[in-house]
Amino acid sequence: MAWSRTSRHQRGYGTDHERKRKALLAREPLCRECRKHGRVTVATIADHIVPKAEGGTDDDENYAPLCVECHCEKTSRESAQAQGRTYRQRLRIGLDGWPEQG
């Protein structure tokens, strides 16, 4: 069976998503997940808290600002869960060279 990927517009990430992304990052420019752990990181992605594939909506309340690293971590965790695999969280190394807690 041939695999084909649909475009981002076909998956619902068109003009409306870009407008919401821009507004969210203007209101909340720092990564929400990093802030929970005491880190200050610029957010560049408007992530769906509940993924669209799991019934998440495009309502403003379902968006969270994330940095690329946190977005990749969340996406990997969700992918493993959807496939029934165990997810192992990556170890983060702080600026001091020691592993970060949390």
C-alpha positions as CSV (number, residue, x, y, z in Angstrom):
1,M,0.0,0.0,0.0
2,A,1.4,3.4,-1.0
3,W,1.8,5.9,1.8
4,S,1.0,9.5,1.1
5,R,1.0,12.4,3.5
6,T,-1.6,15.1,3.3
7,S,-0.6,18.8,3.3
8,R,-0.7,20.8,6.5
9,H,-3.7,22.7,5.1
10,Q,-5.6,19.5,4.5
11,R,-4.9,18.5,8.1
12,G,-6.3,21.8,9.4
13,Y,-3.2,23.9,9.8
14,G,-4.0,26.6,7.4
15,T,-4.5,30.4,7.7
16,D,-6.7,30.2,10.7
17,H,-4.1,28.1,12.6
18,E,-1.3,30.6,11.7
19,R,-3.5,33.5,12.9
20,K,-4.1,31.7,16.2
21,R,-0.4,30.8,16.6
22,K,0.7,34.4,16.1
23,A,-1.9,35.7,18.6
24,L,-1.0,33.0,21.2
25,L,2.8,33.6,20.9
26,A,2.2,37.3,21.3
27,R,0.2,36.8,24.5
28,E,2.4,34.1,25.9
29,P,5.9,34.2,24.3
30,L,7.6,31.6,26.7
31,C,7.3,27.9,26.6
32,R,4.6,26.8,29.0
33,E,6.2,23.4,29.8
34,C,9.7,25.0,30.4
35,R,8.2,27.5,32.8
36,K,6.7,24.7,34.8
37,H,10.3,23.5,35.4
38,G,11.8,26.9,36.1
39,R,13.4,27.3,32.6
40,V,13.0,30.3,30.4
41,T,12.7,29.3,26.7
42,V,11.1,31.2,23.8
43,A,8.0,29.4,22.4
44,T,7.8,29.0,18.7
45,I,5.0,26.4,18.4
46,A,1.3,26.7,19.1
47,D,0.6,23.1,20.2
48,H,-2.8,21.4,20.6
49,I,-3.1,20.3,24.2
50,V,-5.5,17.6,23.2
51,P,-4.2,16.5,19.7
52,K,-6.6,16.9,16.8
53,A,-6.2,13.2,16.0
54,E,-7.7,12.5,19.5
55,G,-10.6,14.8,19.1
56,G,-8.9,18.1,20.1
57,T,-10.4,21.3,18.9
58,D,-9.1,24.5,17.4
59,D,-10.5,26.5,20.4
60,D,-8.0,29.0,21.9
61,E,-8.2,27.0,25.2
62,N,-6.7,23.9,23.5
63,Y,-3.5,25.7,22.4
64,A,-0.3,25.9,24.4
65,P,2.9,27.7,23.5
66,L,5.9,25.3,23.4
67,C,9.5,25.4,22.4
68,V,10.7,23.0,19.7
69,E,12.3,20.6,22.3
70,C,9.2,20.4,24.4
71,H,7.0,19.9,21.4
72,C,9.2,17.1,20.1
73,E,9.1,15.5,23.6
74,K,5.3,15.8,23.7
75,T,4.8,14.4,20.2
76,S,7.1,11.5,20.9
77,R,5.2,10.7,24.1
78,E,1.8,10.9,22.3
79,S,3.1,8.7,19.4
80,A,4.4,6.0,21.8
81,Q,1.1,6.0,23.7
82,A,-0.9,5.7,20.5
83,Q,1.2,2.8,19.4
84,G,1.1,1.0,22.7
85,R,4.8,1.5,23.4
86,T,6.5,2.6,26.6
87,Y,8.0,6.1,26.3
88,R,11.3,6.9,27.9
89,Q,11.8,10.6,28.6
90,R,15.0,12.2,27.4
91,L,17.5,13.4,30.0
92,R,17.9,17.2,29.9
93,I,21.3,18.6,30.8
94,G,21.3,22.0,32.4
95,L,23.7,24.9,31.6
96,D,25.8,23.8,34.5
97,G,26.4,20.4,32.9
98,W,24.3,18.4,35.4
99,P,21.1,16.6,34.7
100,E,18.0,18.7,35.4
101,Q,15.4,17.5,37.8
102,G,11.7,17.4,36.7
